[in-house]
Amino acid sequence: MPFVLLAGPCSVESIEQMEAVAEVLLKCNLKYIRAGVFKPRTSPYDFQGRGRAGLEILRTIKQKYDLKVISEVMDTRDVEVCCEYIDIIQIGSRNMQNSVLLKEVGMCNRPVLLKRGMMATMDEFIFAAEYIVSQGNEKLILCERGIRTFENSTRFTLDISSVAIIKEKTSFPVIVDLSHSLGRKDIAIRIANAVMALGVDGIMIEVHPEPLQALSDAQQQMSFEEFNDFFKAIQKNRLLEELRNNNKNFGDVFAK
């Protein structure tokens, strides 16, 4: 499938929560679910994720619903065990320049979704990707998730030019994380249409059964109703068929 929608809650909270999300994704014929079990938070007092108990929940969801699981790894000590549970390993913004962690995931046989650091230049982002590739892992997906600027109308400033630059300088699939870049839901459909016009290989979006009760990033997660509206809008995008004909195959990262 040339264009993918990667969706799921910010964090794994419970098996019931994850099952509810998985059922919504299956109704949309989506194949990937994203959710964090290790959560890097600004405050040490905020919810830090379910850790290895969360991995067990992800395994249950993966097996029961036949979904591919995406989740973040923060520590080199967790890489090996996470590879037993996770289909796509995510390296988050805060760890983009953690060269030791990048080398470690570069030695595993799992696709890696690398997010751009919140204050990283494009050259720094691409060099971080090369750390992973240098260890033999070319199953790489690059993710633009916004950079920190003086603007505060969104959580971060989404650098849409990065999509064009990544496609110009590399052969890797590139996706855009709308939830973490925008930090809001009201403009998500318009921004999705914009980045799709650039030829992105996928979009990441957060969805939760009860967003206001979420243990992390409550303000940016879509309700099921909001997500269904978002999905329908994406399906109606007139550029989608052209993207399907011209984009590289996101699934190729599994075949390398």
Sequence and secondary structure as in RCSB ss.txt:
>XXXX:A:sequence
MPFVLLAGPCSVESIEQMEAVAEVLLKCNLKYIRAGVFKPRTSPYDFQGRGRAGLEILRTIKQKYDLKVISEVMD
TRDVEVCCEYIDIIQIGSRNMQNSVLLKEVGMCNRPVLLKRGMMATMDEFIFAAEYIVSQGNEKLILCERGIRTF
ENSTRFTLDISSVAIIKEKTSFPVIVDLSHSLGRKDIAIRIANAVMALGVDGIMIEVHPEPLQALSDAQQQMSFE
EFNDFFKAIQKNRLLEELRNNNKNFGDVFAK
>XXXX:A:secstr
  SEEEEE SB   HHHHHHHHHHHHHTT  EEE BSS   SSTTS    THHHHHHHHHHHHHHT EEEEE   
HHHHHHHTTT SEEEE GGGTT HHHHHHHHTSSS EEEE  TT  HHHHHHHHHHHHHTT   EEEEE  B  S
  SSSSB  THHHHHHHHH  S EEEEHHHHH  STTHHHHHHHHHHTT SEEEEEB SSGGG SS GGG B HH
HHHHHHHHHHH TTHHHHHHHS  TTHHHH 
